[in-house]
Amino acid sequence: MARQSATEHNPPGTSTVDSGVPAPASMPRVAIASLVGTVIEYYDLHIFGTAAALVFPHVFFPNLGAAAGIMMSFATLGVAFVARPLGSVIFGHFGDRLGRKKILSITMLIMGLGTFLIGVMPTAAQIGFIAPLLVVILRIMQGLAAGGEWAGAVLVGAENAPSNKRGLWSVFPILGGGLAIALANLTFLGTALLMSDEDFAAWGWRLPFLASIVLVIIGMWVRLKLDETPVFKKEVQSRGTAKVPLAEAFRRQPRELLLATGVAMATAYVLAYIAGPYMTSYGTNTLGYDRIFVLSVAAVGGLAVGGGAVLGAVISDSVGRRRVIMTAIGIGALWSLVLFPLVDTASKVVFATAVPLTMFICGVSAGPVGAFFSELFDTRYRYTAAGFTYSLGGILGGALPPLFAAAITAAYGGWVFGLLLAGLCLIGALCAYASKETRSDSLDNVVPDSGN
Protein backbone atom coordinates (compact mmCIF):
# COMPACT_ATOMS: atom_id res chain seq x y z
CA MET A 1 0.00 0.00 0.00
CA ALA A 2 1.60 3.29 -1.06
CA ARG A 3 1.59 6.60 0.71
CA GLN A 4 -1.76 8.35 0.72
CA SER A 5 -2.43 12.01 0.19
CA ALA A 6 -3.96 13.77 3.17
CA THR A 7 -6.72 15.09 0.96
CA GLU A 8 -7.90 11.57 0.16
CA HIS A 9 -9.43 11.17 3.58
CA ASN A 10 -9.59 14.77 4.89
CA PRO A 11 -11.70 17.18 2.82
CA PRO A 12 -10.05 20.57 2.30
CA GLY A 13 -10.55 22.93 5.21
CA THR A 14 -11.29 20.29 7.82
CA SER A 15 -9.32 20.26 11.05
CA THR A 16 -8.35 16.64 11.44
CA VAL A 17 -5.13 14.82 12.13
CA ASP A 18 -4.07 11.98 9.88
CA SER A 19 -5.57 9.32 12.12
CA GLY A 20 -8.99 10.61 11.08
CA VAL A 21 -9.89 11.98 14.51
CA PRO A 22 -10.50 15.68 15.20
CA ALA A 23 -7.41 17.75 15.85
CA PRO A 24 -6.85 18.28 19.59
CA ALA A 25 -8.39 21.43 21.01
CA SER A 26 -5.29 21.77 23.18
CA MET A 27 -2.77 22.36 20.38
CA PRO A 28 -1.28 25.32 22.29
CA ARG A 29 -0.49 22.92 25.16
CA VAL A 30 1.02 20.47 22.65
CA ALA A 31 3.09 23.32 21.22
CA ILE A 32 4.39 24.30 24.65
CA ALA A 33 5.32 20.69 25.37
CA SER A 34 7.18 20.51 22.05
CA LEU A 35 8.91 23.81 22.64
CA VAL A 36 10.03 23.53 26.24
CA GLY A 37 12.23 20.46 25.86
CA THR A 38 14.14 21.89 22.94
CA VAL A 39 14.49 25.18 24.82
CA ILE A 40 16.28 23.19 27.51
CA GLU A 41 18.30 21.20 24.95
CA TYR A 42 19.48 24.21 22.98
CA TYR A 43 19.81 26.40 26.06
CA ASP A 44 22.27 23.84 27.39
CA LEU A 45 24.01 23.56 24.03
CA HIS A 46 24.45 27.29 23.62
CA ILE A 47 25.41 28.14 27.17
CA PHE A 48 27.99 25.39 26.86
CA GLY A 49 29.08 26.77 23.48
CA THR A 50 29.25 30.31 24.87
CA ALA A 51 31.16 29.13 27.93
CA ALA A 52 33.47 27.10 25.68
CA ALA A 53 34.24 30.29 23.78
CA LEU A 54 34.63 32.59 26.78
CA VAL A 55 35.86 30.73 29.87
CA PHE A 56 36.30 26.96 29.47
CA PRO A 57 39.78 27.27 27.92
CA HIS A 58 40.87 28.91 31.18
CA VAL A 59 38.71 26.88 33.56
CA PHE A 60 39.24 23.35 32.24
CA PHE A 61 42.23 23.62 29.85
CA PRO A 62 44.47 26.27 31.40
CA ASN A 63 47.78 24.66 30.42
CA LEU A 64 47.18 24.21 26.69
CA GLY A 65 47.51 27.79 25.48
CA ALA A 66 44.82 29.97 23.89
CA ALA A 67 44.34 28.25 20.50
CA ALA A 68 44.60 24.67 21.81
CA GLY A 69 42.36 25.52 24.77
CA ILE A 70 39.65 26.84 22.47
CA MET A 71 39.93 23.77 20.26
CA MET A 72 39.62 21.41 23.22
CA SER A 73 36.67 23.39 24.57
CA PHE A 74 34.82 23.02 21.29
CA ALA A 75 35.84 19.36 21.19
CA THR A 76 33.90 18.82 24.43
CA LEU A 77 31.00 20.60 22.75
CA GLY A 78 31.31 18.17 19.84
CA VAL A 79 31.29 15.11 22.12
CA ALA A 80 27.57 15.60 22.65
CA PHE A 81 26.99 15.57 18.90
CA VAL A 82 28.86 12.28 18.56
CA ALA A 83 26.67 10.75 21.28
CA ARG A 84 23.44 11.98 19.74
CA PRO A 85 23.02 9.30 17.04
CA LEU A 86 23.35 6.58 19.67
CA GLY A 87 20.84 8.40 21.85
CA SER A 88 18.46 8.74 18.92
CA VAL A 89 18.63 4.98 18.38
CA ILE A 90 18.16 4.14 22.07
CA PHE A 91 15.38 6.61 22.87
CA GLY A 92 13.89 6.38 19.38
CA HIS A 93 13.61 2.61 19.78
CA PHE A 94 11.50 2.98 22.90
CA GLY A 95 9.66 5.99 21.52
CA ASP A 96 8.54 3.89 18.57
CA ARG A 97 7.58 0.98 20.81
CA LEU A 98 6.24 2.60 23.99
CA GLY A 99 5.08 6.01 22.79
CA ARG A 100 6.28 9.58 22.44
CA LYS A 101 5.14 10.98 25.81
CA LYS A 102 7.07 8.65 28.15
CA ILE A 103 10.40 9.05 26.38
CA LEU A 104 10.16 12.84 26.13
CA SER A 105 9.83 13.15 29.91
CA ILE A 106 12.93 10.98 30.40
CA THR A 107 15.09 12.85 27.89
CA MET A 108 14.20 16.21 29.41
CA LEU A 109 15.12 15.04 32.90
CA ILE A 110 18.50 13.70 31.77
CA MET A 111 19.38 16.84 29.84
CA GLY A 112 18.40 19.12 32.69
CA LEU A 113 20.33 17.12 35.27
CA GLY A 114 23.46 17.13 33.10
CA THR A 115 23.29 20.90 32.63
CA PHE A 116 22.87 21.50 36.35
CA LEU A 117 25.81 19.26 37.24
CA ILE A 118 28.13 21.15 34.88
CA GLY A 119 27.21 24.24 36.87
CA VAL A 120 28.64 22.71 40.06
CA MET A 121 31.67 21.09 38.39
CA PRO A 122 35.08 21.71 40.10
CA THR A 123 37.71 23.34 37.88
CA ALA A 124 41.00 21.92 36.61
CA ALA A 125 42.80 24.03 39.22
CA GLN A 126 40.86 22.18 41.93
CA ILE A 127 40.86 18.55 40.77
CA GLY A 128 43.19 18.46 37.77
CA PHE A 129 42.40 16.36 34.69
CA ILE A 130 39.36 14.85 36.44
CA ALA A 131 37.45 18.09 35.79
CA PRO A 132 37.50 17.99 31.96
CA LEU A 133 36.96 14.22 32.10
CA LEU A 134 33.76 14.68 34.12
CA VAL A 135 32.62 17.40 31.73
CA VAL A 136 33.05 15.00 28.81
CA ILE A 137 31.03 12.33 30.65
CA LEU A 138 28.21 14.78 31.31
CA ARG A 139 28.31 15.93 27.69
CA ILE A 140 27.94 12.32 26.55
CA MET A 141 24.95 11.92 28.86
CA GLN A 142 23.39 15.10 27.50
CA GLY A 143 24.12 14.07 23.92
CA LEU A 144 22.36 10.74 24.41
CA ALA A 145 19.28 12.50 25.79
CA ALA A 146 19.36 15.19 23.10
CA GLY A 147 19.42 12.45 20.46
CA GLY A 148 15.99 11.36 21.64
CA GLU A 149 14.59 14.82 22.34
CA TRP A 150 14.26 16.59 19.01
CA ALA A 151 12.44 13.88 17.10
CA GLY A 152 10.01 13.20 19.93
CA ALA A 153 9.24 16.89 20.33
CA VAL A 154 8.66 17.24 16.60
CA LEU A 155 6.38 14.20 16.46
CA VAL A 156 4.25 15.41 19.37
CA GLY A 157 3.46 18.46 17.25
CA ALA A 158 3.20 16.77 13.85
CA GLU A 159 1.15 13.77 14.97
CA ASN A 160 -1.36 15.97 16.79
CA ALA A 161 -1.58 18.74 14.18
CA PRO A 162 -4.27 19.42 11.58
CA SER A 163 -2.87 18.04 8.33
CA ASN A 164 -3.01 21.41 6.56
CA LYS A 165 -1.01 23.14 9.32
CA ARG A 166 1.57 20.47 10.07
CA GLY A 167 4.47 22.76 9.20
CA LEU A 168 3.31 25.40 11.67
CA TRP A 169 2.73 23.04 14.58
CA SER A 170 5.93 21.11 13.93
CA VAL A 171 8.13 24.21 14.07
CA PHE A 172 8.04 24.70 17.82
CA PRO A 173 11.13 22.59 18.54
CA ILE A 174 13.05 24.75 16.05
CA LEU A 175 11.51 27.89 17.54
CA GLY A 176 12.56 26.60 20.96
CA GLY A 177 16.10 26.41 19.68
CA GLY A 178 16.01 30.05 18.62
CA LEU A 179 14.52 31.18 21.91
CA ALA A 180 17.14 29.15 23.75
CA ILE A 181 19.96 30.87 21.87
CA ALA A 182 18.56 34.24 22.88
CA LEU A 183 17.95 33.13 26.47
CA ALA A 184 21.42 31.62 26.83
CA ASN A 185 23.15 34.73 25.55
CA LEU A 186 20.93 37.04 27.61
CA THR A 187 21.79 35.00 30.70
CA PHE A 188 25.50 35.39 30.02
CA LEU A 189 24.93 39.04 29.18
CA GLY A 190 23.28 39.56 32.55
CA THR A 191 26.28 38.09 34.33
CA ALA A 192 28.59 40.28 32.26
CA LEU A 193 26.67 43.43 33.22
CA LEU A 194 26.38 42.59 36.91
CA MET A 195 29.88 41.33 37.67
CA SER A 196 33.48 41.85 36.75
CA ASP A 197 35.36 39.68 34.27
CA GLU A 198 37.26 38.17 37.19
CA ASP A 199 34.08 37.18 39.04
CA PHE A 200 32.57 35.84 35.82
CA ALA A 201 35.60 33.63 35.17
CA ALA A 202 35.73 32.54 38.81
CA TRP A 203 32.07 31.63 39.41
CA GLY A 204 29.65 33.73 37.33
CA TRP A 205 29.76 31.37 34.35
CA ARG A 206 28.07 28.74 36.54
CA LEU A 207 24.82 30.70 36.99
CA PRO A 208 23.36 30.03 33.51
CA PHE A 209 23.89 26.29 34.03
CA LEU A 210 22.27 26.31 37.46
CA ALA A 211 19.32 28.37 36.22
CA SER A 212 18.30 25.57 33.84
CA ILE A 213 16.59 23.74 36.71
CA VAL A 214 13.68 26.20 36.43
CA LEU A 215 13.09 25.19 32.80
CA VAL A 216 13.22 21.50 33.72
CA ILE A 217 10.53 21.86 36.38
CA ILE A 218 8.21 23.73 34.02
CA GLY A 219 8.87 21.29 31.19
CA MET A 220 8.20 18.19 33.27
CA TRP A 221 4.94 19.63 34.54
CA VAL A 222 3.72 20.36 30.99
CA ARG A 223 4.82 17.08 29.44
CA LEU A 224 3.37 14.83 32.12
CA LYS A 225 -0.07 16.26 31.30
CA LEU A 226 0.14 15.29 27.61
CA ASP A 227 -1.79 12.43 26.01
CA GLU A 228 -0.17 10.05 23.53
CA THR A 229 -0.50 11.16 19.90
CA PRO A 230 -3.51 9.81 17.96
CA VAL A 231 -1.32 8.77 15.03
CA PHE A 232 0.82 6.56 17.27
CA LYS A 233 -2.26 5.10 19.01
CA LYS A 234 -3.80 4.16 15.68
CA GLU A 235 -0.54 2.60 14.49
CA VAL A 236 -0.32 0.40 17.59
CA GLN A 237 -3.93 -0.71 17.22
CA SER A 238 -3.72 -1.47 13.50
CA ARG A 239 -0.20 -2.82 12.93
CA GLY A 240 1.51 -3.02 16.30
CA THR A 241 5.09 -1.79 16.72
CA ALA A 242 8.39 -2.61 15.04
CA LYS A 243 10.68 -5.01 16.89
CA VAL A 244 13.81 -3.12 15.85
CA PRO A 245 12.76 0.26 14.41
CA LEU A 246 16.21 1.26 13.13
CA ALA A 247 16.68 -2.03 11.25
CA GLU A 248 13.25 -1.68 9.67
CA ALA A 249 14.02 1.91 8.65
CA PHE A 250 17.27 0.88 6.96
CA ARG A 251 15.51 -1.98 5.20
CA ARG A 252 12.54 0.02 3.93
CA GLN A 253 13.84 3.59 3.48
CA PRO A 254 17.66 3.67 3.20
CA ARG A 255 17.61 6.39 0.55
CA GLU A 256 15.43 8.66 2.67
CA LEU A 257 17.73 8.18 5.65
CA LEU A 258 20.72 9.34 3.61
CA LEU A 259 18.96 12.32 2.08
CA ALA A 260 17.45 13.44 5.38
CA THR A 261 20.91 13.42 6.98
CA GLY A 262 22.19 15.81 4.32
CA VAL A 263 19.19 18.08 4.73
CA ALA A 264 19.58 18.17 8.52
CA MET A 265 23.29 18.96 8.23
CA ALA A 266 22.70 22.04 6.11
CA THR A 267 19.44 23.37 7.52
CA ALA A 268 19.76 23.04 11.28
CA TYR A 269 23.48 23.08 11.94
CA VAL A 270 26.03 24.49 9.49
CA LEU A 271 25.13 28.18 9.72
CA ALA A 272 23.63 28.03 13.22
CA TYR A 273 26.75 26.84 15.01
CA ILE A 274 29.10 29.05 13.04
CA ALA A 275 26.97 32.14 13.65
CA GLY A 276 26.35 31.08 17.27
CA PRO A 277 29.12 29.56 19.40
CA TYR A 278 31.93 30.06 16.89
CA MET A 279 31.14 33.70 16.12
CA THR A 280 31.03 34.35 19.87
CA SER A 281 34.59 33.05 20.06
CA TYR A 282 35.66 34.77 16.82
CA GLY A 283 34.21 38.11 17.84
CA THR A 284 35.85 38.14 21.27
CA ASN A 285 39.16 36.39 20.62
CA THR A 286 39.99 37.28 17.00
CA LEU A 287 38.22 40.58 16.37
CA GLY A 288 38.68 41.81 19.93
CA TYR A 289 35.11 42.93 20.60
CA ASP A 290 33.99 43.17 24.20
CA ARG A 291 31.91 40.35 25.63
CA ILE A 292 28.77 42.45 26.23
CA PHE A 293 28.59 43.51 22.58
CA VAL A 294 29.12 40.00 21.21
CA LEU A 295 26.57 38.44 23.56
CA SER A 296 24.00 41.11 22.68
CA VAL A 297 24.42 40.38 18.98
CA ALA A 298 24.16 36.64 19.61
CA ALA A 299 20.92 37.14 21.57
CA VAL A 300 19.40 39.02 18.63
CA GLY A 301 20.60 36.15 16.44
CA GLY A 302 18.60 33.71 18.53
CA LEU A 303 15.42 35.71 17.97
CA ALA A 304 16.24 35.91 14.27
CA VAL A 305 16.53 32.15 13.90
CA GLY A 306 13.20 31.68 15.68
CA GLY A 307 11.45 34.22 13.48
CA GLY A 308 12.98 32.71 10.36
CA ALA A 309 11.86 29.23 11.39
CA VAL A 310 8.23 30.28 11.85
CA LEU A 311 8.27 32.05 8.48
CA GLY A 312 9.78 29.04 6.71
CA ALA A 313 7.34 26.62 8.33
CA VAL A 314 4.25 28.66 7.50
CA ILE A 315 5.31 29.16 3.89
CA SER A 316 6.02 25.42 3.58
CA ASP A 317 2.39 24.66 4.44
CA SER A 318 1.44 26.54 1.28
CA VAL A 319 4.22 25.92 -1.26
CA GLY A 320 5.84 22.72 0.00
CA ARG A 321 8.78 21.72 2.18
CA ARG A 322 11.40 21.13 -0.51
CA ARG A 323 11.00 24.49 -2.21
CA VAL A 324 11.50 26.44 1.03
CA ILE A 325 14.43 24.28 2.16
CA MET A 326 16.27 24.41 -1.17
CA THR A 327 15.79 28.16 -1.60
CA ALA A 328 16.98 29.02 1.91
CA ILE A 329 19.98 26.66 1.77
CA GLY A 330 20.96 28.07 -1.63
CA ILE A 331 20.90 31.58 -0.21
CA GLY A 332 22.91 30.30 2.75
CA ALA A 333 25.58 28.88 0.43
CA LEU A 334 26.02 32.24 -1.31
CA TRP A 335 26.02 34.08 2.01
CA SER A 336 28.73 31.77 3.39
CA LEU A 337 31.12 33.03 0.70
CA VAL A 338 30.92 36.62 1.91
CA LEU A 339 30.32 36.12 5.65
CA PHE A 340 33.92 36.04 6.86
CA PRO A 341 35.25 38.70 4.47
CA LEU A 342 32.51 40.99 5.79
CA VAL A 343 33.09 40.37 9.50
CA ASP A 344 36.85 40.60 8.97
CA THR A 345 36.39 44.27 8.10
CA ALA A 346 36.26 44.69 11.90
CA SER A 347 33.14 46.82 11.67
CA LYS A 348 30.82 46.41 14.62
CA VAL A 349 27.85 47.41 12.48
CA VAL A 350 28.68 44.70 9.95
CA PHE A 351 29.16 42.10 12.70
CA ALA A 352 25.90 43.10 14.38
CA THR A 353 24.09 42.69 11.04
CA ALA A 354 25.84 39.61 9.69
CA VAL A 355 25.29 37.32 12.68
CA PRO A 356 21.48 37.78 12.95
CA LEU A 357 21.13 37.60 9.16
CA THR A 358 23.02 34.30 9.11
CA MET A 359 20.77 32.97 11.85
CA PHE A 360 17.65 34.14 10.03
CA ILE A 361 18.65 32.28 6.87
CA CYS A 362 19.32 29.20 8.96
CA GLY A 363 15.92 29.52 10.62
CA VAL A 364 14.01 29.75 7.34
CA SER A 365 15.72 26.61 6.03
CA ALA A 366 15.15 24.69 9.28
CA GLY A 367 11.54 25.72 9.79
CA PRO A 368 9.96 23.06 7.53
CA VAL A 369 12.31 20.26 8.63
CA GLY A 370 10.17 18.98 11.51
CA ALA A 371 7.15 18.44 9.28
CA PHE A 372 9.32 17.20 6.40
CA PHE A 373 10.97 14.45 8.46
CA SER A 374 7.66 13.47 10.06
CA GLU A 375 6.09 13.04 6.64
CA LEU A 376 9.13 11.32 5.15
CA PHE A 377 9.20 8.26 7.43
CA ASP A 378 6.72 5.52 8.35
CA THR A 379 5.05 5.76 11.76
CA ARG A 380 6.52 2.40 12.84
CA TYR A 381 10.04 3.85 12.96
CA ARG A 382 9.43 7.57 12.56
CA TYR A 383 10.85 8.53 15.97
CA THR A 384 14.05 6.55 15.39
CA ALA A 385 14.57 7.55 11.76
CA ALA A 386 13.92 11.27 12.24
CA GLY A 387 16.13 11.45 15.32
CA PHE A 388 18.93 9.37 13.82
CA THR A 389 19.23 11.41 10.63
CA TYR A 390 18.95 14.71 12.51
CA SER A 391 21.70 13.61 14.90
CA LEU A 392 24.02 12.44 12.12
CA GLY A 393 23.50 15.80 10.46
CA GLY A 394 24.55 17.38 13.75
CA ILE A 395 27.93 15.65 13.65
CA LEU A 396 28.58 16.70 10.06
CA GLY A 397 27.26 20.24 10.30
CA GLY A 398 27.36 21.17 13.99
CA ALA A 399 30.35 19.41 15.54
CA LEU A 400 33.03 19.27 12.84
CA PRO A 401 33.00 22.77 11.26
CA PRO A 402 33.43 24.72 14.56
CA LEU A 403 36.14 22.27 15.63
CA PHE A 404 38.29 23.04 12.59
CA ALA A 405 37.21 26.63 12.02
CA ALA A 406 39.93 28.22 14.17
CA ALA A 407 42.75 26.32 12.48
CA ILE A 408 41.45 26.93 8.95
CA THR A 409 40.80 30.64 9.41
CA ALA A 410 44.17 31.12 11.10
CA ALA A 411 46.07 29.32 8.33
CA TYR A 412 44.15 30.31 5.20
CA GLY A 413 41.73 33.06 6.12
CA GLY A 414 38.02 33.17 6.76
CA TRP A 415 37.08 33.13 3.08
CA VAL A 416 38.48 29.59 2.73
CA PHE A 417 36.35 28.45 5.63
CA GLY A 418 33.40 30.16 3.93
CA LEU A 419 34.02 27.95 0.88
CA LEU A 420 33.74 24.89 3.13
CA LEU A 421 30.45 26.13 4.58
CA ALA A 422 29.10 26.86 1.10
CA GLY A 423 30.02 23.34 0.02
CA LEU A 424 28.15 21.81 2.95
CA CYS A 425 25.11 23.95 2.15
CA LEU A 426 25.26 22.83 -1.48
CA ILE A 427 25.26 19.16 -0.40
CA GLY A 428 22.17 19.81 1.71
CA ALA A 429 20.40 21.55 -1.16
CA LEU A 430 21.11 18.61 -3.47
CA CYS A 431 19.74 16.19 -0.87
CA ALA A 432 16.55 18.23 -0.61
CA TYR A 433 16.27 18.31 -4.40
CA ALA A 434 16.61 14.51 -4.59
CA SER A 435 13.87 14.02 -1.99
CA LYS A 436 10.16 13.91 -2.78
CA GLU A 437 7.72 16.61 -1.77
CA THR A 438 5.80 15.45 1.32
CA ARG A 439 3.42 18.31 2.17
CA SER A 440 0.32 16.44 0.95
CA ASP A 441 1.34 13.07 2.38
CA SER A 442 -0.59 11.48 5.23
CA LEU A 443 1.19 10.41 8.41
CA ASP A 444 -1.02 7.28 8.29
CA ASN A 445 1.04 5.58 5.62
CA VAL A 446 2.56 2.24 4.84
CA VAL A 447 5.93 2.46 3.10
CA PRO A 448 6.34 -0.37 0.58
CA ASP A 449 8.80 -3.02 1.79
CA SER A 450 11.66 -3.15 -0.71
CA GLY A 451 12.41 -6.66 0.49
CA ASN A 452 9.05 -8.02 -0.68
KANORPE-V383244 format. One record per residue. PSI is psi in whole degrees, -180 to 180 (none if undefined). OMEGA is omega as a letter, one per 20 degrees, with the letter a starting at -180 (* if undefined). Layout:
BEGIN
PSI_OMEGA / PSI_OMEGA
END
This chain:
BEGIN
124_a / 173_r / 148_r / 148_r / 143_a / -30_a / -11_r / -29_a / -7_r / 108_r / 148_a / 137_r / -13_r / 155_a / 78_r / 152_r / 173_a / -14_r / -5_r / -3_r / 159_r / 147_r / 142_a / 139_r / -16_a / 36_r / -35_r / -39_r / -40_r / -42_a / -42_r / -41_r / -36_r / -40_a / -42_a / -36_a / -41_r / -25_r / -46_r / -45_a / -52_a / -27_r / -48_r / -47_a / -42_a / -30_r / -33_r / -43_r / -41_r / -44_r / -37_r / -34_r / -35_a / -41_a / -26_a / -33_r / -32_a / -31_a / -42_a / -18_a / 55_a / -19_a / 6_a / -10_a / 166_a / -55_a / -47_a / -36_r / -42_r / -42_r / -44_r / -35_r / -45_r / -24_r / -40_r / -33_r / -41_a / -23_r / -39_a / -37_r / -39_a / -35_a / -20_a / -44_r / -40_r / -42_r / -37_r / -34_r / -45_a / -57_a / -32_r / -39_r / -49_a / -29_r / -35_r / -19_a / -36_a / -19_a / 161_a / -41_a / -49_a / -45_a / -37_a / -35_r / -38_a / -45_a / -39_r / -42_a / -42_a / -45_r / -45_a / -41_r / -42_r / -42_r / -45_a / -42_a / -32_r / -34_r / -20_r / 13_a / 130_r / 156_a / 173_r / -31_r / -23_a / -42_a / 13_r / -143_a / -14_r / -33_a / -57_r / -30_r / -44_r / -37_r / -43_r / -41_r / -44_r / -37_r / -37_r / -44_r / -44_r / -38_r / -40_r / -46_a / -41_a / -31_r / -28_r / -9_a / -53_a / -50_a / -43_r / -42_r / -40_r / -45_a / -33_r / -40_r / -50_a / -42_a / -4_r / -15_a / 151_r / 140_a / -27_a / 0_r / 31_a / -35_r / -46_a / -49_a / -11_r / -6_a / -12_a / -33_r / -37_r / -42_r / -40_r / -36_r / -43_r / -44_r / -36_r / -38_r / -47_r / -45_a / -43_a / -46_a / -35_r / -36_r / -46_r / -36_r / -41_r / -42_r / -36_a / -35_a / -28_a / -5_a / 163_a / 166_r / -35_a / -44_r / -38_r / -46_r / -31_a / -45_a / -19_a / -30_a / -19_a / -26_a / -45_r / -34_r / -42_a / -32_a / -17_a / -20_a / -29_r / -44_r / -38_a / -44_a / -46_r / -45_a / -43_r / -41_a / -43_a / -46_a / -32_r / -16_r / -4_a / 153_r / 162_r / 152_a / 145_a / -32_r / -44_r / -42_r / -45_a / -38_r / -44_a / -42_a / -36_a / -39_a / -5_a / -161_a / 158_r / 141_r / -48_r / 92_a / -42_a / -43_r / -40_r / -37_r / -44_r / -33_a / -39_a / -36_a / 55_a / -37_a / -43_a / -35_r / -44_a / -47_a / -40_r / -35_r / -44_r / -40_r / -45_r / -42_r / -47_a / -35_a / -46_a / -11_a / -50_a / -57_a / -33_a / -44_a / -14_r / -45_a / -20_a / -99_a / -42_a / -41_r / -28_r / -45_r / -44_a / -41_a / -39_a / -44_a / -34_a / -47_a / -16_r / 20_r / 154_r / 156_a / -38_a / -43_r / -48_a / -42_r / -35_r / -43_r / -43_a / -36_r / -43_r / -37_r / -38_r / -43_r / -35_a / -41_a / -36_r / -46_r / -41_r / -39_a / -44_r / -43_r / -48_a / -39_a / -44_a / -44_r / -37_a / -25_r / -19_a / -43_a / -8_r / 154_a / -48_a / -43_a / -44_r / -46_a / -49_a / -42_a / -47_a / -41_r / -38_r / -43_r / -40_r / -38_r / -45_r / -41_a / -34_r / -30_a / -25_a / -7_a / -56_a / -41_r / -35_r / -51_a / -24_r / -6_r / -7_r / 29_r / 125_r / -35_r / -43_r / -45_r / -44_a / -20_r / -41_a / -41_a / -52_r / -35_r / -41_r / -43_a / -35_r / -45_r / -44_r / -44_a / -44_r / -42_a / -34_a / -21_a / -45_a / -6_a / -39_a / -49_r / -41_a / -48_a / -35_r / -39_a / -23_a / -31_a / 151_r / 146_a / -33_a / -29_a / 22_a / -45_a / -50_a / -48_a / -46_a / -45_a / -40_a / -46_a / -39_r / -38_a / -40_r / -40_r / -32_r / -38_r / -47_a / -39_a / -23_a / -32_a / -47_a / -47_a / -47_r / -29_a / -38_a / -5_a / -45_a / -44_a / -42_a / -46_a / -35_r / -37_a / -38_a / -13_a / 156_a / -30_a / -31_r / -41_r / -34_r / -36_r / -41_r / -46_r / -42_r / -38_r / -41_r / -40_r / -41_a / -40_r / -45_r / -40_r / -39_r / -37_r / -40_r / -41_r / -38_a / -12_r / 163_r / 155_r / 136_a / -2_a / -37_a / 2_a / 146_r / 148_r / -17_r / 81_a / 163_r / 113_r / 129_a / 138_r / 115_a / -16_a / -8_a / none_*
END
